[in-house]
Amino acid sequence: MRALLQPASQLAHAAAQPLLQFASRSYVPGPRLADAMRWAARMDRAGIAVTLGYFNADQTPPSQTTLENCGAIEALARLRHPGYLSVKPPALAYAGEALLAIAVGAKQHGQWLHFDSHGPQTADPTIQALEALREHHSRLSLTVPGRWTRSPADAEWALSRGIRVRVVKGQWSCPEQPEADPAAGFLSVIDRLAGKAPEVAVATHDIPLAREALTRLLRAGTACELELLCGLPRRDAVAMARELGVPVRLYIPFGEAWIPYALGQLRRHPRMIAWVIRDTLKALVRAA
């Protein structure tokens, strides 16, 4: 039966690709910086700040990645609401010269420079790269995943260095505790930061978790914002943040690797396909 159903499944998947490609335009920017900036301009007009993140392909040289990141910094400077850049240190080979060039650009425009999180093996070199940049740019920021056992200590390190923290559940599991609950770890990191950090970014589309994290931070008198990823439904999350009086920021990725990554997320999470197609059909009905 499985052998009979597999060709039919492959055929249905192939037939759905044009619709997914079309539907994803409502959720996913194109690969170029200009595509991301069209979204950023729309958000800016709506009073929502943005983060830009360049998704490099495996074959993209660090020099090109550096140029793309520097270009994003210049583009962000044209927005009314302060935006910032998220960099991927492994894509730059943690190179001091490349990161310094990007940091200098961010400093010239008074922008934060954020370091995204990757696998656990990248945590130490990422922190080392941040440490080296501190004397050149004071507005640095780091993603701390909730699901790693090292994360509360990393949050304490960031606090001690004046580095802003974005808290996420985390995509990669913890080597020491692969079954660790990412939501519990998320709140553990939040508790380390509450009442101590000048500002915390809560980055999750899990609305109950986001509400609890934001409430703990607000109760402790810690400034915070909700950061959402472009490509995932956000209406209910935005409504929750506004109910709490918390600002919202949208992370807008771009680059050669972003659209394949986003479509891969759709394939791995079928419920997202239903959301995308539903919204696309609504748009087509309104246009008619």
C-alpha positions in Angstrom: 0.0 0.0 0.0 2.9 2.4 0.9 4.4 1.7 -2.5 1.2 2.5 -4.2 0.6 5.7 -2.2 4.1 7.2 -2.6 3.8 8.1 -6.3 0.4 9.7 -5.7 1.9 11.7 -2.8 4.8 12.8 -4.9 2.4 13.8 -7.7 0.3 15.8 -5.3 3.3 17.5 -3.8 4.6 18.5 -7.3 1.2 19.8 -8.3 1.0 21.9 -5.1 4.4 23.6 -5.8 3.1 26.4 -8.1 0.4 27.2 -5.6 2.9 27.2 -2.7 5.3 29.4 -4.6 2.5 31.9 -5.3 1.0 31.7 -1.9 4.3 32.1 -0.1 4.7 35.6 -1.6 2.2 36.8 1.0 4.5 35.4 3.8 8.0 35.4 2.4 10.1 38.2 0.8 12.2 37.5 -2.2 15.9 36.8 -2.2 17.2 40.4 -2.7 17.7 43.2 -0.1 15.2 45.2 -2.2 12.5 42.6 -1.6 13.1 42.6 2.1 13.0 46.4 2.2 9.6 46.5 0.5 8.3 44.5 3.4 10.3 46.7 5.9 8.8 49.9 4.4 5.3 48.5 4.9 6.0 47.6 8.5 7.6 51.0 9.1 4.5 52.7 7.9 2.5 50.5 10.2 4.7 51.5 13.2 6.4 48.1 13.4 10.2 48.0 13.7 12.2 45.4 11.7 15.3 43.2 11.9 17.0 42.2 8.6 18.9 38.9 8.4 20.9 37.8 5.4 20.6 34.0 4.6 23.7 33.1 2.6 24.0 30.0 0.5 26.6 27.4 1.4 28.8 28.6 -1.5 28.5 32.3 -0.7 32.0 33.7 0.2 32.3 35.7 3.4 33.3 38.7 1.4 29.9 38.7 -0.4 28.1 38.1 2.9 29.9 41.1 4.4 28.7 43.3 1.5 25.2 42.1 1.9 25.2 42.8 5.6 26.7 46.3 5.1 24.1 47.1 2.5 21.3 46.0 4.9 22.7 48.4 7.5 22.6 51.3 5.0 19.0 50.4 4.0 17.8 50.2 7.6 19.1 53.7 8.2 16.4 55.1 5.9 13.5 53.8 8.0 11.7 55.9 10.6 11.6 53.2 13.2 15.0 52.0 14.4 15.9 48.7 12.8 18.9 46.4 13.3 20.8 43.7 11.5 21.1 40.1 12.6 24.3 38.4 11.4 25.2 34.8 11.2 28.8 34.5 12.5 29.6 31.1 10.9 28.8 32.6 7.5 31.6 35.1 8.1 33.9 32.4 9.5 33.9 34.4 12.7 36.4 36.7 10.9 37.3 39.7 13.0 37.8 42.0 9.9 34.5 41.2 8.4 32.6 41.5 11.7 34.5 44.8 12.4 33.5 46.3 9.1 29.8 45.4 9.8 30.0 46.7 13.4 31.5 50.0 12.2 28.6 50.5 9.8 26.1 49.7 12.5 27.8 52.1 14.9 27.8 55.0 12.4 24.0 54.7 12.2 23.4 54.1 15.9 22.1 50.6 15.3 22.2 47.4 17.3 24.2 44.6 15.8 22.7 41.2 16.6 24.3 37.8 16.5 22.0 34.9 15.6 22.1 31.5 17.2 23.1 28.3 15.4 24.1 24.9 16.6 25.6 24.4 20.1 29.1 24.0 18.6 28.9 27.6 17.4 28.1 29.2 20.8 31.6 29.6 22.1 33.2 31.1 18.9 30.1 33.4 18.7 30.7 34.7 22.2 34.4 35.1 21.5 33.6 37.2 18.4 31.2 39.3 20.5 33.8 39.8 23.1 36.3 41.0 20.5 33.9 43.6 19.1 32.9 45.2 22.4 35.7 47.8 22.3 34.5 48.8 18.8 30.7 48.9 19.2 28.7 49.1 22.4 25.3 48.2 21.0 25.7 44.4 20.6 23.0 41.7 21.0 22.9 37.9 21.2 20.3 35.2 20.7 20.1 32.8 23.6 18.2 29.5 23.0 16.0 28.2 25.9 16.7 24.6 25.2 20.4 24.5 26.0 21.7 23.9 29.5 24.4 26.5 29.0 21.9 29.2 28.2 21.3 30.7 31.7 25.0 31.1 32.0 25.2 32.7 28.6 22.5 35.1 29.6 24.5 36.0 32.8 27.6 36.6 30.6 25.6 38.9 28.3 24.3 40.8 31.3 27.8 41.3 32.7 29.0 42.7 29.3 26.0 45.0 28.7 24.9 42.8 25.7 21.3 42.7 24.8 19.6 39.3 24.6 17.0 37.9 22.3 15.4 34.7 23.8 14.3 31.9 21.5 13.2 28.3 22.1 16.0 27.1 19.8 16.1 25.0 16.7 19.0 22.8 17.7 18.7 20.4 20.7 21.0 20.4 23.6 23.9 17.8 23.4 23.7 17.2 27.2 19.9 17.0 27.5 18.4 16.4 24.0 14.9 16.0 25.5 15.0 19.2 27.5 11.8 21.2 27.4 12.5 24.4 25.3 9.6 26.3 26.8 10.8 25.7 30.4 14.3 26.6 29.4 13.0 29.7 27.7 11.4 30.9 30.9 14.5 30.0 32.9 16.5 32.4 30.7 13.8 35.1 31.0 14.0 34.8 34.8 17.8 35.3 34.7 17.2 38.6 32.7 14.1 40.0 34.4 14.9 43.0 36.5 18.5 43.0 35.4 18.7 43.5 31.6 17.9 47.0 30.2 15.9 45.3 27.4 15.0 41.8 26.3 13.6 40.6 22.9 11.1 37.7 23.3 11.2 35.8 20.0 8.5 33.2 19.7 5.2 32.6 17.9 4.0 30.4 20.9 1.5 32.9 22.2 1.0 31.5 25.7 4.8 31.3 26.2 5.3 34.8 24.8 2.6 36.2 27.1 4.1 34.5 30.2 7.6 35.7 29.3 6.5 39.3 28.6 4.4 39.4 31.7 7.4 38.3 33.9 9.6 41.0 32.3 7.0 43.7 32.7 6.4 42.7 36.3 10.1 43.1 36.9 10.2 46.5 35.2 12.3 45.3 32.3 11.7 46.8 28.9 10.9 44.2 26.3 9.6 43.6 22.8 8.0 40.8 20.9 10.0 39.7 17.8 8.2 37.7 15.2 9.6 35.9 12.1 8.4 37.0 8.7 6.8 33.9 7.1 4.7 32.8 10.1 1.2 33.9 11.0 1.5 36.9 13.4 -2.0 38.5 13.8 -2.9 36.9 17.1 0.6 37.4 18.5 0.6 41.1 17.6 -2.8 41.5 19.2 -1.5 39.9 22.4 1.6 42.2 22.5 -0.6 45.3 22.0 -2.9 44.1 24.8 0.2 44.1 27.1 1.5 47.4 25.7 4.6 45.8 24.3 6.2 46.9 20.9 6.5 44.4 18.1 9.4 43.8 15.7 9.4 41.7 12.6 12.5 39.7 11.6 12.7 39.9 7.8 15.2 37.4 6.2 16.5 37.7 2.6 19.1 36.0 0.5 19.6 33.0 -1.7 19.0 30.5 1.0 15.9 32.1 2.5 13.1 31.0 0.2 14.3 27.3 0.0 14.4 27.4 3.8 11.0 28.9 4.1 9.4 26.4 1.7 11.1 23.6 3.5 9.4 24.9 6.7 6.1 24.7 4.9 6.7 21.1 3.9 7.7 20.1 7.4 4.7 21.8 9.0 1.6 21.0 6.9 -0.6 23.3 9.0 1.4 26.2 7.7 0.5 25.2 4.2 -3.2 25.5 5.1 -2.6 29.0 6.6 -0.8 30.2 3.5 -3.3 28.8 1.0 -6.2 30.1 3.1 -4.8 33.6 3.1 -4.0 33.5 -0.6 -7.5 32.4 -1.5 -8.9 35.3 0.6 -6.6 37.7 -1.3 -7.7 36.3 -4.6 -11.4 36.7 -3.6 -10.8 40.3 -2.5 -9.0 41.1 -5.8 -11.9 39.6 -7.8 
